[in-house]
């Protein structure tokens, strides 16, 4: 779940911020059992691109960032 939330945050920030901004997503220390792995996955450009190539995951992220609640 942390990776999905992180992917949604990354996608929303990339959409809203100028291109020259660097986005770095990290989970709070101690908030996740596999904190290092989640941080590594969320900040690895190739892993993020590969995750977003999955149509089901891409749809979930698109629905999350297009929500009117944000």
C-alpha angles and dihedrals in degrees: 000000000000091000092051091050089047092050090051091050092048092049093048093047092047088051094049104036128072115263095252093064117101114221117210117181120193134169116234114268111266094011096104132039092225097036097148093051093047092049091048093050095047094050099043107098094206093050092049092049091048092049092050091051087070103096095213093050092044090053091050092051092046091051091048096051095041092054114122090223093078 
